Amino acid sequence: MIGKLAKSVREYKLPSILSVVFVALEVVLEVFLPLICSDLINFIQGTTVQGADGAITTLHRFTLVGVPTGAELTSLDGGIGYIFAYAGILIVMAGLSLTCGLLSGMFCARASAGFAKNLRKDLYYKIQGFSFENIDSFSTSSLVTRLTTDVTNVQNAYMMIIRIAVRSPLMFIAALAMAFTKNWFLALIFLAGAFILLGAMALIPKKAMPIFNRVFKKYDKMNLRIQENVHAARAVKAFVREDYEIKKFDDSATDVRKDFTKAETLLALTNPIVYFIMFVLILTTCTLCTVFIVNGQNDPTYQTLGGRLNLGDLSALVQYAIMILMSMIMLVMVLVMIVMAAESARRIVTVLGTESTLESPENGLTEVADGSIEFDNVDFSYAGDDEKCALTGADLKIASGETIGVLGGTGSGKTTLVQLIPRLYDVTEGSVKVGGRDVREYDLECLRKNIAMVLQKNVLFSGTIKENIRWGKQDATDEEIVAACKLAQADEFISQMPDGYDTYIEQGGTNVSGGQRQRLCIARALIADPKIIIFDDSTSAVDTKTDALIRKAMAESLPHATKIVIAQRVSSFEDADRIIVMDGGKISAVGTHEELMKSSEIYREAYEIQTKKSDDGEGEHAIS
């Protein structure tokens, strides 16, 4: 898991390393500050001695600033220069420590934000390469959560790891080493206190981990509610179901709140436990240091426990005790963040580790000869189960340039049949051939560039009409765009818009009607000049007159292209070269309109239902 995530660091390796380097320098500078303060306090305090004549003299010792160890001054005034020197060193070291901390934070922010950017990019690119089968295995709401909340959690954990997780153990080791130089006995007490704190804190993440594992699945469910409500807002309002949907969302949000409350309650226990242990240890340190200072001058027992102490040593030891405990607190914070991010990381790696079930073959074919199509005893199952096939025993040959109609009831396998042609799914048994070659032999990009498909759900993207049409051909000229829109009978309504072809389309095409949206999607498919064009019930929102004009324009302008039209209206393909009738996942009949009226009960029944005789005997096609 760590290896897969680490691949997303890439160009942000250097900022990550520099963050670690500067945080290490910051720690080194910080642990020397108490030592210098200790010497300064000891110097100011001095040592009181009685001379032979009975006079009391205060001696000041220096250990750091330009005076050999053991050198003494008998006047504080004479050592004021050394006090300023100590102060200068403290200011310089504090300034350097601050600078290192700022640089570490800056590089850490750059590295973590860059890592998150790369991770989102890698996830997004991975999802773009998924087959329909892969996408079916993940819900849309779950993928959105992984790209947003999960990546943010992993980003925060990475930021903590390259800064706090480095700082904490370094601070612990360095502060403990400095404490040993002052008094090994008290340093051992610090070490014991740190392990007690770490042991107490380790239990909390262990309890919280299962809750976080559970809560992210509930996040997906809550996001699904949001997605459904936003997408189906019109249906919700039309059926006056706002209160019902609000309650559903409230239940999901409450479920998430309960789990997070439980987890946060466990994590909230860290502060009182940490501060209780820290204050007890500080109180113990102060008490023992006082005893050492008072009794350690002449008592051999105290000498064996680390030697005598003075006021400066007390100050240093208290600061080192705080450093040791704070390093443990920060380490616990990192552990908590890692616990929260571990499940997010697992979910991200699941997506990154999922290989597309459809891959281009090595040295795949890069040219499609023509628009001929052949189904050779094809079986297909979405579940991969031979006993639950959506398509069974499909045998069919379509010549290049033919116009084929497809009719069938809901669940008869119409959409499944045409989705196998551009290899949106792979067959379970048999083969599908385009241009005389199995579709699995083609480079996927080449195959799909030669097959234009207008799906049942017409999707437009936010942007201008021109930008949407250029999805079919990136380098299309304005003249080609206009020509494609004229074929799709879209030019008329586009020309009436204030900004014409530069009119901005809102997300999902909400500012155009259903029929206009369908015609724009048809134009987007036609501009690619493909060898095969598939219309999957893509003129259902278009009136019969416009539908007829679209078919006529395509027949005249694209005679070489194979056209497959799935529709519920018989009139949409009544003049097709052949019509395929689907029933129960099988090809029930194939023939012309006249042939099927005689041989196919399903086709004849559909035609008669849609065709009503008027009083004067003239046929009128109903719009379904």
Secondary structure, 3 states (H helix, E strand, C coil): CHHHHHCCCHHHHHHHHHHHHHHHHHHHHHHHHHHHHHHHHHHHHCEEEECCCCCEEEEEECCCCCCCCCCEECCCHHHHHHHHHHHHHHHHHHHHHHHHHHHHHHHHHHHHHHHHHHHHHHHHHHHHCCCHHHHHHCCHHHHHHHHHHHHHHHHHHHHHHHCHHHHHHHHHHHHHHHHHHHCHHHHHHHHHHHHHHHHHHHHHHHHHHHHHHHHHHHHHHHHHHHHHHHHCHHHHHHCCCHHHHHHHHHHHHHHHHHHHHHHHHHHHCHHHHHHHHHHHHHHHHHHHHHHHHHHCCCCHHHHHCCCCCCHHHHHHHHHHHHHHHHHHHHHHHHHHHHHHHHHHHHHHHHHHCCCCCCCCCCCCECCCCCCCEEEEEEEECCCCCCCCCCEEEEEEEECCCCEEEEEECCCCCHHHHHHCCCCCCCCCEEEEEECCEEHHHECHHHHHHCEEEECCCCCCCCEEHHHHHCCCCCCCCHHHHHHHHHHCCCHHHHHCCCCHHHCEECHHHCCCCHHHHHHHHHHHHHCCCCCEEEEECCCCCCCHHHHHHHHHHHHHHCCCCEEEEECCCHHHCCCCCEEEEEECCEEEEEECHHHHHHHCHHHHHHHHHHEEECCCCCEEECCC
